[in-house]
Amino acid sequence: MRVLIVEDEQALADALARGLRREGMAVDVAYDGDEGSEKVGVTRYDVVVLDRDLPGRSGDDLCTEIVGGVTRVIMLTASGTLRDKVEGLALGADDYLPKPFDFPELVARVRALGRRATPAVPPVLRAADIVLDPSKRTVTRGGVPLELTRKEFGVLEVLMAARGAVVSSEELLERVWDENADPFTTTVRVTVMTLRKKLGEPGIIDTVVGSGYRVPAEAPATV
């Protein structure tokens, strides 16, 4: 899941980014509304965590700019009155969370919005005998738990969510890594290689030459 945090309190923004990355999300940060607008203009985010009170372009204006596409918006604000909540939702925000808030609640809300940002993806993904639970951060094959890194987990999640469709290396880089990833490295190929080893035989990740990777809708089960 690709997330953008737009928050002018730098310490808070950085802390939220670290926490969401530990939850396996690819997270970018903008410290004002103008920077947030620039990032939204070049990257498709699943969820934007948006402060209302921002320098430069206001959070309200940025929310209005974002809504209408697949990106979901959760607004954060120091003012948590019912009137403020109604105003935020009227602007098109999908959710609204007053400060201070509990981080686990933010994670749950971001995950819920992320599921709405992609078409009809079930909360638990399955391909043959592989079961991936994004909320619990668990993967099993044939009932046996697998230990995956955050990036390996993210790649497998994107491939399984595609339901047999081919996913390009560029899209994997965009969905699983953040803006600091070097697009010219072999990081996606290496991650897929280590993921295949951990998943074992028979292999379920197909390489589609010149296009990318896919997990077939009817992936082979282990014998």
Residue pairs with C-beta under 8 A, 6 or more apart in sequence:
1 24
1 25
1 26
1 46
1 47
1 110
1 111
1 114
1 154
1 175
2 25
2 26
2 27
2 28
2 43
2 44
2 45
2 46
2 47
2 174
2 175
2 178
3 20
3 25
3 26
3 27
3 28
3 45
3 46
3 47
3 48
3 49
3 110
3 114
4 27
4 28
4 29
4 30
4 36
4 39
4 40
4 43
4 45
4 47
4 48
4 49
5 13
5 16
5 17
5 20
5 27
5 28
5 29
5 30
5 48
5 49
6 29
6 30
6 31
6 32
6 33
6 35
6 36
6 48
6 49
6 50
6 51
6 54
6 59
6 62
7 13
7 16
7 29
7 30
7 31
7 49
7 51
7 54
7 76
8 31
8 32
8 51
8 53
8 54
8 55
9 51
10 31
13 29
13 31
14 29
16 27
16 49
16 103
16 106
17 27
17 28
17 29
19 103
19 107
20 27
20 107
20 110
21 27
21 150
21 178
22 150
23 107
23 137
24 134
24 137
24 150
24 153
24 154
24 157
25 110
26 154
26 175
26 176
26 177
26 178
27 178
28 39
28 43
28 45
28 178
28 179
30 36
30 38
30 39
32 54
32 55
32 56
32 57
33 54
33 55
33 56
33 57
33 58
33 59
33 61
33 62
34 56
34 57
35 56
36 48
36 50
36 54
36 57
36 62
37 57
37 62
37 65
39 45
39 179
40 48
40 62
40 65
40 66
40 71
43 174
43 179
44 69
44 70
44 71
44 174
45 71
46 70
46 71
46 72
46 113
46 114
46 117
46 118
47 71
47 72
47 73
47 74
47 110
47 113
47 114
47 117
48 66
48 71
48 72
48 73
48 74
49 74
49 76
49 106
49 110
50 59
50 62
50 63
50 66
50 73
50 74
50 75
50 76
50 93
51 59
51 75
51 76
51 77
52 58
52 59
52 60
52 75
52 76
52 77
52 79
52 84
52 88
53 59
53 77
53 78
54 62
57 65
59 75
59 77
60 88
60 91
63 73
63 75
63 88
63 91
63 92
63 93
64 91
64 92
66 73
66 92
67 73
67 91
67 92
67 93
68 92
70 117
70 118
71 117
72 94
72 95
72 113
72 114
72 116
72 117
73 92
73 93
73 94
73 95
73 113
74 93
74 94
74 95
74 96
74 97
74 106
74 109
74 110
74 113
75 88
75 93
75 95
75 96
75 97
76 97
76 98
76 99
76 101
77 84
77 88
77 96
77 98
77 99
78 98
78 99
79 98
80 98
80 99
84 96
84 98
85 96
85 98
88 96
89 96
94 113
94 116
95 109
95 112
95 113
97 105
97 106
97 109
108 135
111 134
111 135
115 121
115 123
118 161
121 161
123 133
123 134
123 135
124 131
124 132
124 133
124 134
125 131
125 132
125 133
125 134
125 157
125 160
125 161
126 132
126 160
127 160
127 204
127 215
127 216
127 217
127 219
128 204
128 218
128 219
128 220
128 221
129 141
129 142
129 143
129 221
129 222
130 139
130 140
130 141
130 156
130 160
130 199
130 204
130 219
131 138
131 139
131 140
131 141
132 138
132 139
132 153
132 156
132 157
132 160
133 139
134 157
137 153
138 145
139 145
139 146
139 148
139 153
139 156
140 146
141 199
141 200
141 222
142 221
142 222
146 198
146 199
147 198
148 156
148 195
148 198
149 191
149 194
151 176
151 177
151 191
152 191
152 194
152 195
152 198
154 175
154 176
155 172
155 176
155 188
155 191
155 192
155 195
156 195
156 199
156 215
158 167
158 171
158 172
158 175
158 176
159 167
159 172
159 205
159 213
159 214
159 215
160 215
162 214
162 215
163 217
164 214
164 215
164 216
164 217
165 214
166 208
166 211
166 212
166 213
166 214
167 212
167 213
167 214
168 211
168 212
169 188
169 189
169 212
169 213
170 183
171 212
172 188
172 212
172 213
173 181
173 183
173 187
173 188
177 187
181 187
192 205
192 213
195 205
196 203
196 205
199 205
200 222
201 222
202 220
202 221
202 222
202 223
203 220
204 215
204 216
204 219
204 220
205 213
205 214
205 215
206 213
206 214
206 215
206 216
207 213
208 214
